Amino acid sequence: MAGRGGLLMLENFIGGKFLPCSSYLDSYDPSTGEVYCHVPNSGKEEVEAAVEAARAAFPGWSSRSPQERSQVLQRLADLLEQSLEELAQAESKDQGKTITLARTMDIPRAVHNFRFFASSILHHTSECTQMDHLGCLHYTVRAPVGIAALISPWNLPLYLLTWKIAPAIAAGNTVIAKPSELTSVTAWMMCRLLEKAGVPPGVVNIVFGTGPRVGEALVSHPEVPLISFTGSQPTAERITQLSAPYCKKLSLELGGKNPAIIFEDANLAECIPTTVRSSFANQVRSYIKKARMEGAQILCGEGVDKLNLPPRNQAGYFMLPTVITDVKDESCCMKEEIFGPVTCVVPFDSEEEVIQRANNVKYGLAATVWSGNVGRVHRVAKKLQSGLVWTNCWLIRELNLPFGGMKSSGVGREGAKDSYEFFTEVKTITVKH
């Protein structure tokens, strides 16, 4: 809706209705650095209203059959697909990624998330054993947990929000989602489609705002038994502290420092373009300054080349793709996640050396290995401390299989089976006959 000064003004979506907020945050167009949108600065009051709505909706939604819930998810996927171009334009403007990336990856993946979980919820099986000598039959059933808190990051706004909402509601839960306050527009746009898709009021609630106000009230609420979070390690530590007294179920997908290992027998024609895309796909000058102070060499990019922008974009958030060499393994540029178009290139001499160095970080989210030697590919992939290893490719996902990191990259996994198990509770039933 139009707000102050003709700027877009978002509203919370609670109990099937758009509700205004008493205060708002400014949201900036990253291409110009100008305010273009106002986002609700919600707090405990809004979270409490969302909990009440989600609680009221849970009995009806959870009692629906998987087939009925699946049909609703399929209709929502169709509506998102029909709005693909509008959503892609909004995602590009709000987040800063290219329109091509939003159009070909982010929004199509959001559509696919709903279609995938609409299908997978129909194909789960349960366990059954029998003890003939005691005349007993044992079997398991899974039931939705209740209200799920879903907190998603700024870099893949609708993509990762729907990756959480889809499995949560497919399993019969109701949800309260908090998108990043930096990139909230496509979540708000999705809310406009929920009623038409047949999502009952209160099943999906979106409360906009900051982590300290909305996030903390949400994860510490005694009636919210499970939390799915994607974001930074410090925030995950805070969530763990606040939720610990309630023994809540946690799924934490955190940061990564993902090595790309290129052996001498790699197919460079395939490797180099893909590695360039993987290194510069995200949109931090302090790291570059530190690297230079540590003796590293800046081959190109920030501090070396000039960035020429049109007058309208002079105040925008732009950085040149930057390549750093002669950097030590102990450097912060090699140890810490840099959310910017910066990559470090360092040589190695052997498999054993590169595995040890790749594992010498606190993170373990993903890695890539490039080699024409099939045996080497398997050996290295097995020894890398990463939850996901791509070999001779990058970012190809099979949603049936687990996604998640080791070490400080998170707790738990997401995917068809893993998400279903997280968003449900298992019960063993014994029948004596």
C-alpha positions as CSV (number, residue, x, y, z in Angstrom):
1,M,0.0,0.0,0.0
2,A,1.1,3.6,-0.5
3,G,2.4,5.3,2.6
4,R,4.0,8.5,3.6
5,G,5.4,10.6,0.7
6,G,4.0,8.1,-1.8
7,L,6.5,5.4,-0.6
8,L,5.5,1.8,-0.2
9,M,4.3,1.0,3.3
10,L,4.1,-2.6,4.4
11,E,1.8,-4.0,7.0
12,N,2.0,-7.1,9.2
13,F,-0.1,-10.1,8.1
14,I,-1.8,-11.6,11.2
15,G,-4.9,-13.9,11.3
16,G,-5.5,-13.4,7.6
17,K,-5.6,-9.6,7.8
18,F,-3.1,-6.8,7.0
19,L,-2.6,-4.8,10.2
20,P,-0.8,-1.4,10.5
21,C,1.9,-0.8,13.1
22,S,2.5,2.1,15.4
23,S,6.0,2.7,14.2
24,Y,8.0,2.0,11.0
25,L,11.5,1.4,9.8
26,D,13.0,2.9,6.7
27,S,14.0,0.5,4.0
28,Y,16.5,1.5,1.3
29,D,16.8,0.9,-2.4
30,P,20.4,-0.5,-2.6
31,S,20.9,0.8,-6.1
32,T,20.4,4.4,-5.1
33,G,20.8,4.5,-1.3
34,E,17.4,6.2,-1.0
35,V,14.4,5.3,1.2
36,Y,11.7,3.7,-0.9
37,C,9.7,1.7,1.6
38,H,8.5,1.6,5.2
39,V,8.6,-1.6,7.2
40,P,6.7,-2.2,10.4
41,N,8.8,-1.9,13.5
42,S,6.9,-4.5,15.4
43,G,7.3,-5.8,18.9
44,K,5.8,-8.0,21.6
45,E,2.3,-6.8,21.0
46,E,2.3,-7.9,17.4
47,V,4.0,-11.2,18.2
48,E,1.4,-11.9,20.9
49,A,-1.4,-11.3,18.3
50,A,0.3,-13.6,15.8
51,V,0.7,-16.3,18.5
52,E,-3.0,-16.0,19.3
53,A,-4.0,-16.3,15.6
54,A,-1.6,-19.2,15.0
55,R,-2.9,-21.0,18.1
56,A,-6.5,-20.6,17.0
57,A,-5.8,-21.9,13.4
58,F,-3.8,-24.9,14.5
59,P,-6.6,-27.4,15.4
60,G,-8.4,-27.0,12.0
61,W,-5.3,-26.9,9.8
62,S,-3.5,-29.8,11.6
63,S,-6.7,-32.0,11.3
64,R,-6.7,-31.6,7.5
65,S,-5.4,-34.6,5.5
66,P,-2.0,-34.3,3.8
67,Q,-3.8,-34.4,0.5
68,E,-5.9,-31.4,1.4
69,R,-2.9,-29.4,2.6
70,S,-1.0,-30.4,-0.5
71,Q,-3.7,-28.9,-2.7
72,V,-3.4,-25.6,-0.9
73,L,0.4,-25.5,-1.4
74,Q,0.0,-26.3,-5.1
75,R,-2.5,-23.5,-5.5
76,L,-0.1,-21.1,-3.8
77,A,2.7,-22.2,-6.0
78,D,0.6,-21.5,-9.1
79,L,-0.3,-18.0,-7.9
80,L,3.4,-17.2,-7.2
81,E,4.3,-18.4,-10.6
82,Q,1.7,-16.2,-12.2
83,S,3.3,-13.3,-10.4
84,L,6.8,-14.2,-11.2
85,E,7.8,-11.1,-13.1
86,E,6.3,-8.7,-10.5
87,L,8.0,-10.6,-7.7
88,A,11.3,-10.7,-9.5
89,Q,11.3,-7.0,-10.1
90,A,10.5,-6.4,-6.4
91,E,13.2,-8.8,-5.2
92,S,15.8,-7.1,-7.4
93,K,14.9,-3.6,-6.2
94,D,14.6,-4.6,-2.5
95,Q,17.6,-6.9,-2.2
96,G,20.0,-5.5,-4.9
97,K,20.5,-8.7,-6.9
98,T,20.2,-8.6,-10.6
99,I,16.8,-8.9,-12.2
100,T,18.1,-11.9,-14.1
101,L,19.1,-13.8,-11.0
102,A,15.8,-13.0,-9.3
103,R,13.9,-14.0,-12.4
104,T,15.7,-17.3,-13.1
105,M,16.6,-18.5,-9.6
106,D,15.0,-16.8,-6.6
107,I,11.4,-16.7,-7.6
108,P,11.3,-20.0,-9.5
109,R,12.9,-21.7,-6.5
110,A,10.2,-20.2,-4.2
111,V,7.5,-21.6,-6.5
112,H,9.3,-25.0,-6.5
113,N,9.6,-25.0,-2.7
114,F,5.8,-25.1,-2.4
115,R,5.4,-27.7,-5.2
116,F,8.1,-29.9,-3.8
117,F,6.8,-30.1,-0.3
118,A,3.2,-30.3,-1.6
119,S,4.3,-33.6,-3.3
120,S,6.7,-34.9,-0.6
121,I,4.1,-34.7,2.2
122,L,2.2,-37.4,0.3
123,H,5.0,-39.9,0.3
124,H,6.3,-40.3,3.8
125,T,6.1,-43.7,5.4
126,S,6.0,-44.8,9.0
127,E,7.7,-47.7,10.8
128,C,6.1,-50.9,12.0
129,T,7.4,-54.0,13.8
130,Q,5.7,-56.9,15.6
131,M,6.5,-59.1,18.5
132,D,4.6,-62.3,17.8
133,H,5.8,-64.0,21.0
134,L,4.1,-61.3,23.0
135,G,1.2,-60.6,20.6
136,C,2.2,-57.0,20.1
137,L,2.3,-54.7,17.1
138,H,4.3,-51.5,17.3
139,Y,4.0,-48.6,14.8
140,T,4.9,-45.0,14.6
141,V,2.9,-41.9,13.7
142,R,4.0,-38.4,13.2
143,A,2.0,-35.3,14.2
144,P,2.6,-31.6,13.7
145,V,4.3,-29.8,16.6
146,G,2.3,-26.6,16.8
147,I,3.4,-23.0,16.1
148,A,6.7,-22.7,14.2
149,A,8.9,-19.6,14.4
150,L,10.6,-19.0,11.0
151,I,13.3,-16.4,10.7
152,S,14.9,-15.9,7.3
153,P,17.8,-13.7,6.1
154,W,18.3,-10.8,3.7
155,N,20.3,-12.5,0.9
156,L,17.7,-14.9,-0.5
157,P,14.4,-13.3,0.8
158,L,11.5,-15.2,-0.7
159,Y,13.7,-18.2,-1.7
160,L,14.6,-19.1,1.9
161,L,11.4,-17.9,3.5
162,T,9.3,-20.3,1.4
163,W,11.9,-23.1,2.0
164,K,10.8,-22.8,5.7
165,I,7.1,-22.0,5.3
166,A,6.3,-24.8,2.8
167,P,7.5,-27.8,4.9
168,A,6.1,-26.3,8.1
169,I,2.5,-25.9,6.9
170,A,2.6,-29.0,4.7
171,A,3.2,-31.0,7.9
172,G,0.2,-29.3,9.6
173,N,1.9,-26.6,11.7
174,T,0.9,-23.0,11.8
175,V,3.7,-20.4,11.4
176,I,4.9,-17.0,12.4
177,A,7.6,-15.8,10.1
178,K,10.0,-12.9,10.5
179,P,11.7,-11.9,7.3
180,S,14.8,-9.7,7.4
181,E,13.8,-6.1,8.0
182,L,16.2,-5.2,5.2
183,T,14.3,-7.2,2.6
184,S,10.6,-7.6,3.4
185,V,8.7,-6.7,0.3
186,T,8.3,-10.1,-1.4
187,A,7.1,-11.7,1.8
188,W,4.4,-9.0,2.1
189,M,3.5,-9.6,-1.6
190,M,3.2,-13.3,-1.0
191,C,0.7,-12.6,1.8
192,R,-1.7,-11.0,-0.7
193,L,-1.9,-14.4,-2.4
194,L,-2.6,-16.6,0.7
195,E,-6.4,-16.2,0.9
196,K,-6.8,-16.8,-2.8
197,A,-4.8,-20.0,-2.5
198,G,-7.0,-21.2,0.3
199,V,-4.7,-20.8,3.2
200,P,-6.9,-20.4,6.3
201,P,-6.5,-17.2,8.4
202,G,-3.8,-17.7,11.1
203,V,-2.0,-20.6,9.4
204,V,0.7,-18.2,8.0
205,N,1.4,-15.0,9.9
206,I,4.2,-12.5,8.9
207,V,5.5,-10.1,11.5
208,F,8.0,-7.6,10.2
209,G,10.7,-5.9,12.3
210,T,14.1,-6.3,13.9
211,G,15.7,-9.2,15.7
212,P,15.9,-7.6,19.1
213,R,12.2,-6.6,19.1
214,V,10.4,-9.2,17.0
215,G,12.9,-12.1,16.9
216,E,13.5,-12.2,20.6
217,A,9.8,-11.9,21.5
218,L,9.1,-14.8,19.1
219,V,11.8,-17.3,20.0
220,S,11.3,-16.7,23.8
221,H,7.5,-17.2,23.6
222,P,6.5,-20.2,25.6
223,E,3.8,-21.2,23.1
224,V,6.2,-21.4,20.2
225,P,7.8,-24.9,20.4
226,L,10.1,-24.9,17.4
227,I,12.4,-22.4,15.7
228,S,13.9,-22.6,12.2
229,F,16.5,-19.9,11.7
230,T,18.9,-19.0,8.9
231,G,21.4,-16.3,9.6
232,S,24.5,-15.4,11.6
233,Q,26.2,-17.4,14.4
234,P,25.9,-14.6,17.0
235,T,22.2,-14.4,16.4
236,A,22.0,-18.2,16.6
237,E,23.8,-18.1,20.0
238,R,21.2,-15.6,21.3
239,I,18.3,-17.7,20.0
240,T,19.8,-20.8,21.8
241,Q,20.1,-18.8,25.0
242,L,16.5,-17.5,24.9
243,S,14.9,-20.8,23.9
244,A,16.9,-23.1,26.2
245,P,14.5,-22.7,29.2
246,Y,11.7,-24.2,27.1
247,C,13.7,-27.0,25.4
248,K,12.5,-26.0,22.0
249,K,13.4,-27.8,18.7
250,L,16.0,-25.8,16.8
251,S,17.1,-25.8,13.2
252,L,20.0,-23.4,12.7
253,E,21.5,-22.8,9.3
254,L,24.4,-20.4,9.8
255,G,27.3,-19.0,7.9
256,G,30.0,-20.6,5.8
257,K,33.5,-20.1,4.5
258,N,33.3,-22.4,1.5
259,P,36.5,-23.6,-0.1
260,A,36.7,-24.1,-3.9
261,I,39.5,-26.6,-4.5
262,I,40.9,-26.6,-8.0
263,F,43.3,-29.4,-8.9
264,E,45.8,-29.4,-11.8
265,D,43.6,-31.8,-13.8
266,A,40.4,-29.7,-13.5
267,N,38.5,-28.8,-16.7
268,L,39.3,-25.1,-16.5
269,A,36.8,-24.2,-19.3
270,E,34.0,-25.4,-16.9
271,C,35.7,-24.6,-13.6
272,I,36.7,-21.0,-14.0
273,P,33.3,-19.5,-15.1
274,T,31.5,-21.4,-12.4
275,T,34.0,-20.5,-9.7
276,V,33.8,-16.8,-10.7
277,R,30.0,-17.0,-10.3
278,S,30.2,-18.7,-7.0
279,S,32.8,-16.3,-5.6
280,F,31.1,-13.1,-6.7
281,A,27.4,-13.9,-6.5
282,N,26.7,-12.1,-3.2
283,Q,26.7,-8.3,-2.7
284,V,33.2,-5.0,2.6
285,R,35.8,-2.8,2.4
286,S,37.2,-3.4,5.9
287,Y,38.3,-6.9,5.0
288,I,40.2,-5.6,2.0
289,K,41.9,-3.0,4.1
290,K,42.9,-5.6,6.7
291,A,44.3,-7.9,3.9
292,R,46.5,-5.1,2.6
293,M,47.8,-4.4,6.1
294,E,48.6,-8.1,6.5
295,G,50.7,-8.0,3.3
296,A,48.3,-9.5,0.9
297,Q,48.1,-8.4,-2.7
298,I,44.9,-6.9,-4.3
299,L,44.9,-8.0,-7.9
300,C,41.8,-6.2,-9.0
301,G,38.7,-4.5,-7.6
302,E,38.4,-2.3,-4.6
303,G,41.4,0.1,-4.2
304,V,42.8,-0.9,-7.5
305,D,40.2,-0.1,-10.2
306,K,37.7,2.7,-10.4
307,L,34.0,2.1,-10.2
308,N,32.1,4.3,-12.6
309,L,28.4,4.7,-11.8
310,P,25.6,6.8,-13.3
311,P,24.8,9.9,-11.2
312,R,21.5,8.3,-9.9
313,N,23.5,5.4,-8.4
314,Q,26.4,7.3,-6.9
315,A,25.0,6.7,-3.3
316,G,24.1,3.1,-4.0
317,Y,25.7,0.0,-2.4
318,F,28.1,-1.1,-5.1
319,M,31.4,-2.8,-4.9
320,L,33.9,-4.0,-7.5
321,P,34.6,-7.7,-7.6
322,T,37.9,-8.1,-5.8
323,V,40.6,-10.8,-5.9
324,I,43.1,-11.1,-3.1
325,T,46.3,-13.2,-3.3
326,D,49.4,-13.8,-1.2
327,V,47.1,-14.1,1.8
328,K,47.9,-16.2,4.9
329,D,45.6,-18.9,6.1
330,E,45.4,-17.1,9.5
331,S,44.0,-13.9,7.8
332,C,40.5,-12.9,8.6
333,C,39.8,-12.9,4.9
334,M,40.5,-16.7,4.9
335,K,38.7,-17.4,8.2
336,E,35.6,-15.3,8.2
337,E,32.5,-15.2,6.0
338,I,32.6,-12.1,3.7
339,F,29.2,-11.2,2.4
340,G,30.6,-9.3,-0.6
341,P,32.2,-9.9,-4.0
342,V,35.6,-10.8,-2.6
343,T,37.6,-14.0,-3.1
344,C,41.0,-15.1,-2.0
345,V,43.2,-17.2,-4.3
346,V,46.0,-19.3,-2.8
347,P,48.1,-22.2,-4.1
348,F,48.6,-25.7,-2.7
349,D,50.8,-28.7,-3.4
350,S,49.0,-31.9,-2.4
351,E,45.6,-33.4,-1.5
352,E,46.6,-33.8,2.2
353,E,47.7,-30.2,2.4
354,V,44.6,-28.7,0.8
355,I,42.2,-30.8,2.9
356,Q,43.9,-29.8,6.1
357,R,43.8,-26.1,5.1
358,A,40.2,-26.2,3.8
359,N,39.1,-27.8,7.2
360,N,41.1,-25.2,9.2
361,V,38.1,-22.9,9.7
362,K,35.2,-22.9,12.2
363,Y,32.6,-23.3,9.4
364,G,31.6,-26.3,7.4
365,L,28.6,-25.4,5.2
366,A,29.7,-26.3,1.7
367,A,32.7,-26.9,-0.6
368,T,33.5,-27.4,-4.3
369,V,36.1,-29.8,-5.7
370,W,37.3,-29.6,-9.3
371,S,39.2,-32.5,-10.7
372,G,39.1,-35.0,-13.7
373,N,40.3,-37.8,-11.4
374,V,37.2,-39.6,-10.1
375,G,39.0,-41.4,-7.3
376,R,40.4,-38.1,-6.1
377,V,37.0,-36.4,-6.2
378,H,35.6,-39.1,-3.9
379,R,38.6,-39.1,-1.5
380,V,38.6,-35.4,-1.0
381,A,34.9,-35.0,-0.7
382,K,34.8,-37.6,2.0
383,K,37.5,-35.9,4.1
384,L,36.2,-32.3,3.8
385,Q,34.3,-31.2,6.9
386,S,31.4,-29.7,5.0
387,G,27.7,-30.6,5.0
388,L,27.6,-30.4,1.2
389,V,30.3,-30.9,-1.4
390,W,29.8,-30.1,-5.1
391,T,32.3,-31.8,-7.4
392,N,32.8,-30.4,-10.9
393,C,29.7,-28.3,-10.4
394,W,28.1,-25.7,-8.1
395,L,24.7,-25.0,-6.6
396,I,22.9,-28.0,-8.1
397,R,20.4,-29.1,-5.4
398,E,18.4,-32.2,-4.9
399,L,15.7,-31.2,-2.4
400,N,15.1,-34.8,-1.3
401,L,18.6,-34.8,0.2
402,P,19.8,-33.0,3.4
403,F,21.1,-29.5,3.3
404,G,23.0,-28.0,6.3
405,G,26.4,-27.5,7.8
406,M,28.9,-28.9,10.2
407,K,30.8,-27.2,13.0
408,S,29.7,-23.5,13.4
409,S,27.7,-23.7,10.2
410,G,24.6,-24.9,12.1
411,V,22.5,-27.5,13.8
412,G,20.2,-29.9,11.9
413,R,19.4,-30.4,8.3
414,E,16.7,-29.3,5.8
415,G,15.2,-31.3,3.0
416,A,12.3,-33.6,2.3
417,K,12.8,-36.2,5.1
418,D,14.8,-33.9,7.4
419,S,12.3,-31.0,7.3
420,Y,9.4,-33.4,7.7
421,E,11.0,-34.9,10.8
422,F,11.9,-31.4,12.2
423,F,8.3,-30.1,11.8
424,T,6.7,-33.2,13.3
425,E,6.9,-35.2,16.5
426,V,7.1,-39.0,16.3
427,K,5.0,-41.2,18.6
428,T,5.3,-45.0,19.0
429,I,2.1,-46.9,19.5
430,T,2.0,-50.4,20.9
431,V,-1.1,-52.6,20.4
432,K,-1.4,-55.9,22.2
433,H,-3.8,-58.3,20.4
